């Protein structure tokens, strides 16, 4: 028996340090960005100017490199020190620039989306980039580069809390798993596409012919085929590896990426329209792709952020649509077929406009009526001769371009009238998308019938 003084005792639980309060104070990028910039500038100088300076001797190379190191340090250090940001009530204040100073104050109530991006080099050094998308076009985005990963995630949570109308010190909203993309399903779906399969077969045939007949000119066709496969196969494979989607009160959270890890948060109400894409071979697998028009993303960022589910079972894809547009009931909208050899369906009720088109690649486009920006009834010379028209439903920029084509003129006019009437009813003054945690997202007056498309192509409109 050991004396009590040396007897076994449980190890004390280490006291957890409280997280840094990001709602107050001034913050900067990670300090490691300064030596990294200095090293990068020195390496570029040695690679470009080194061969020239060696003609004057090795001492000149060393002396000029030292001068470049101190010069870049004299610029990088003050730039890092004066490049600050911080939260002031419900505004984000960003200061940048050394020679020409600039200050931006952004109201977070107009937040569109928040992304945390980690390229491969930043993952090595434990850093991340915070991207804040705001209403106002391509030049309105805020990019806070080279932050500590923990700081970037805490700032993201505080920014989302402010945008939701909650205090910035509110804890991060919990999330519920929705879908994790298996790697083998992603690999098989990317391979099981007609363009990829044809390109791969053609690549093998050309490579075999070049090797058998010793024809070097085959390389002229192999290079573009290889580049095409790298873009349309390897690119999506590296981008969407380890894809995970979850739901929270802050919106839809997406995490993905092999070499560039990205955490994307789309707040509630920012998805303007959705389309479910089912290529010919994917329908045999029972999988689909979900893309969306997301408010706030502009230019190239719209294309990079449009995919919500790269590959998912068809049932899971439509389950996401129901989560994005709650209480909409997309599966219960009556669909009306067109009267041409190319199959097409269209349906509308008081909440959704849905159209399905495509013979080889089937595309189903879903637009909430309150997100419709304009309606167009168009007919070309041939369409006027056959008595058919097309109804175009315009939404904010993105991959979704909803259209009901090859409809009879009377049916198209009734469809436009029904959409216009439902749109007026859906756009209530208090139905904005900001401060989603403190009020209802959408209000409607009860007691009105739901308009549906009947089998004969008629559409009921609500009473006004």
N, C-alpha and C positions, 0 to 999 in steps of 0.2 A: 504494500500500500504506500503510495507516494504521499508525501505531506501535501497539505492543501495549497502551499505556495507554488508547487511545481506540478500540480495536477492539471489534467487537460481542461482547457477552457475554449469555448467557441470563439472563432475569429470575429473581431468586430466588423460590422458592416461599414464599408467606406461611405463617408458622407458625400452625397452627390452635389456637385457644384451647381448652383442655379444657373439657368441659361441666361445669356446676355440679353438685356432688355433693348430690343432694337427700335422701340417706339420713341426713345429719347437718345440724344447724343449725336455725334458725327462719326461716320464710318468711311473707311477707305478700302481700296483693293488690298490684296495680300501683299505683304512687304517683299515676297520673293519675286514679284514682277519686275522690280528694279534691277537686280543682278541678271535676271533672264534677258531683259532688254539690252543691257550692256554687253553681255556675252554674244547675243545675236548680232548686234551692230559690229562688234569686233570681228566675228567670224566672216561676215559679209565683206568687211573691208579687206581682210587678209586674202580672201578668195579672189576679189576683183582687182585690188590695187597691189597685192603682194608680188605677182610676177613682174610688174613694172618696176617696183622699188628694188627688187633683187639686182637689177642692173647697176644700182648705185652702191650695193653692198648690203649685207645682212643687218648692219647697225641701223640703216635707214628704216628697214621694215619694223624692227623692234621699237625705234623711237616714235614712228608715226602711229604704230598700233597703240602704244601707251597714251599718246595724245588723243587718239580717238576714244579710248576707254574712258579717260578722264572727262573728255568733252561730252560723251553720251551720258556719263554719270551725272555731270552738272546739269543736264537737261532732264533726265529721267527722274531724279530724286525730287526736285521741286514740283514736277508735274504730278508725281504720285502724291505728294503731300497736299497740294492744293486741289486735287481731284477728290472731292468729298460728296457724300449724299447723306440724307437723313429724313425722317418722317416728322412733319410738323402738323399736328392734329390730323386732318384727313387729306393732307397734301404730301407729295414726295418732292423734296427739294434736291436738285442735283447741280453741283458746281464743277466746272471742268475748264481746262485751258491754262496755259502758262503765259504766253505772250498776249493772246487775245482771250480774256476771261469771258465765260458765259455762265449764266444761271438759268435754270428751268424750274418752274413750280407747277406740278401736275396734280389736278384734283383726281383722287383715286375713285371717286364715285362714277367716273366715266371709263373705268377699267374695262377692257375687252378680253384679255387673256394674259396669263402669266406662265412663263416657261423657265425651267432650270435646265441649262444645257452644259454638258461636260464633254468636250473633245478629249481625244486620247491623251494628249500631253497634259491637259488640266487634270485628268483622272490620276495621272502619275504623281502630281504635286498636291493632290487633294483640293483642287480649286474648281470653281464652277462659274458660269455666266448666267445672270438673271436678265431675262427679256420680258419687258412689260409692254404689251400692246394696248394702244389707246385709240379712241376714235379720232380721226383726222387725217387718214391717209398714210402713205408710205414713210413720210419723214417724221411721224409722231412717235414712233417706237422708242423706248428707253432701253439701253443695253448697258448693264453694269458688269464689266468684265473682271475676271481674275479675283473673285471673292472667295473667301474660305467657304467650303461647301456647307458647313453648319450655319454660317451667317447667311448665305444665300437662301437656304431653306427657311430660316426663321423670318427673314425679310419677306419671303413669298407668303408665309402664313399671315404676317401682320398686314401686308398689302391686301390680301384677300379678305381679311377681317374688316378692314376699313371700307373696302368696296361693298361688302355685305351690310354695312351700316352698324357693325359691332365695334367695341373697343379694340384697339390694336393689340392689347395684351391678352386677348381671348386665345385660349388654346386652339391648336390646329384641329379642324373638324375631323371626326372619325370617318373612316371609309369602309366600304363593303366590297369584297371581291366580286367582279363581274365576269371577267374572262381572261384566261392566260393562254396565249397561242403556243401550242406545241411546235417544237422546231421541225420535227418530221412533217407535220402538216404544212408548215410554211415552205419547206423545201419541195414537197410534192406538188403543192399548188403552183409555185413559181415555175416548176418544170412542166407541169401539165397544162401548158398554154400553147395554142397553135403556132404563134410566131416564134416562140422559143424552141419548140420541137422542130419546126422546119429549118430554122437557122442552125440548130445543132446538127441535124442530118446533112444539110448542105455543107457545113464546115467539115464534117468527117469525109464526105465525098470528095471535096476539093483537096483536102490534105492527102487522102489516099491517091488521087490522080496525080498530084504533084510529086509524091514519093515514087510512084510506079514509073511515070514517064519522065522523071527528072526535069520538070518544067518549073523554072523559078518564077515565071509570070503568074503562077497561081497565088503567090503571096499578095498580089494586088487585090484579090478578092478575099483572102483570109483576114487581112488586117481590119477592114470595116466590119466583117462578120464577128470577129473577136471583140471589137469595141462595142458593137451592139449587144452582144451577150453580157459583157461586163456591165453595161448600163441597165439593161432590162432584167437581168437575172442576179448578178452579184450585187448590184446596187441595192435593190429592195431586200435581198437576203441579209446584207450587213446592216441595213437601216432598221429592219423590223425584227431582228433577233431578240429574244427575251422580251416579247411584247406582253404587257400586262395592263389591263383596264380595270378601274375600280370606280365606284360611285360614292359621292359624298354630298353634303349640303353645299359645299363650295362648287360643285359641278362635276364634270367628268374628268377623271385623272388618268393620264396615259403615261406609261414608262416603257421605253424601248431604246434599242441601239446597241451595236457591237463595239464599234470604235468611237462613236459619239453618243454618249448616253444622254437621254433627254427625258425630262419630266414635264409634261404639258398639262395645264389645267384650263379647261374651258368652263367659265362660270355659267350658271343657269340663264337661259334665254338668249345666249349668244349664237346658238345654232339656228340659222335662218332657213335652211332647206337640207334635205338628205336624199341621197340616191343609193340604191342597192344594185350592184353590178354583178351579173351572173354570166360569165363567158360560157361558150358552148361546152367545153370539156369540164368546166367546174360544176355544171349542172349534174353531170354524172356522179361527181363526188358529193353533191349536196352542200356545197360551200358557196360563199359569196363575199363580196367586198363592200364596205360601207364608207361612203365619202360624204362630205358635208360642206356647205357654205357657212363659214364661221365669220361673224362680224369682227372687225378689227384687224385681221390679217390682210396685208396688201402686197401687191407685186408677187415676187417669187415666194414670199413667206406664205401666201395663200395656198400655193401648190404644195409646199412642204408640210403644211399643217391640215390639209383637207381630209386625209385618210384617218378615220376613226377606228375602223377594224380592217386591217389588211387582208386577212383570211379568217373566216369564222363559219361555223355551221349556219345554214340558212335560218333556222329557228332562232339562234342566238343573235343573228343580225337584226331580225325584226323585233326581238326583245329590246335591243338597244334603241330602236326607233321609238318604242313605247316609253322608254325611260327619258328620252330627249323631249318628247312631246307628251307629257302626262295626260291621262284621261282622254286621249284622242281616239283610240280604238281604230287603228289603221286597218286591221283585219276585218272590221265590220262595215267598211265603206263599200256600197254596192258599185260594181264596175260595169261599164257599158262598152261592148266591143265595137270596133269600127267595121266598115263594110268594104274593105279592100283586101288584096291577097297578102299584104304585109300585116301581121297581127299587131293589134294595139288595143289597149284598154284605158278607160278614163273614168274617174269617179270623184264626186265632190259632196261634202256635207258641211255642216256649220263650222267645222274645225279644220278639215284637211282637204287639199287637192292632191290627187294621186293619178299618175299616168304611167303606163307600162308600154314599152316599145322595144323593137329589135327582134330580128329573126335568129341571127347567130349569137349575138351578145345581148342578152335581155337586160334592160335597164328599167328599174322602177324608181320614179322620182316622187318624193313626198314633200309638200310645202304646206305649212300652216297658213290658213287664210289671213291671219293678222300680220304675216310676214310678206305678203304679196305687195310689191311696190307698184306694179302697173300690169295691165292686161291688154293684149293685142289680138285682134282678129284679122288674119292675113290670108290672102289667096292669090297665087300666081296666075299667069295666063292659062296654063294647062288645068290648074285647079278650078278656075272659074268656068272652064269649058265642061268639066265633069261635075260641077256643082258642089265641090268639096272645099273646106276651109281648114285652117289651122289656128288653134288657140295657144298663144304664148303667154306664160306666166313669168314675169320678170321678178328676180330676187337680187339681193346684193351679190357682188362678184364671187365666183367660185366655179367648181366643176358642174354644179347642178344648173341645168337650163331646161326647166320643165316645159313640156309642150304636148299638146293633144293634137295630132295630125290626122288628116283624112277623115274629118267629121262633116256631116251634112250641114248646110248653111243654117238651117233653122235650129239644129241641135247645138251648133257652135254659139249662136246668139243666146240661146237659153243658158248655156254653160257660163258665158261671160256675165250675164245678168245675175245668175245665182252667186258667182264668185264675188262680184261687186257688192251685192247685198250682204253676204256673210262677212266680207271684209269690213264694211262700215260698222257692223254690229260688234265685231271682235276688237276693234281698236278703241278701247275705252281710255279716257285721259290718264287714269292711274295705273295703266298696265305697262309701265316702263320696265327695263331689265336691270336697272341699278338698284342697290340696297336690297338684294333679294331675300336676306335673312330677316328683315323687319316688316315685310308686308307681302301680301299675296301677289303672285306674279301676274295673274290674269283674272279679270272679273267679267262675268256675263250676267245679264238679267235672265232670271228663270222664266219658264212658261212659254217658250217658243219652240216650235216643231223643228225637227232635224230634216234638212233637205237631202235627198239621196237621188242618185241616178237610177232610173228605172230601166227595164230591159228595152223599152222603146226609145230610149235616148231623151227622156224628159227629166227636168230637174226642178225640184220644188224650191222656192225662195222664201225666206222668212218674212213674217209680217213686219212692216215698218211703222 
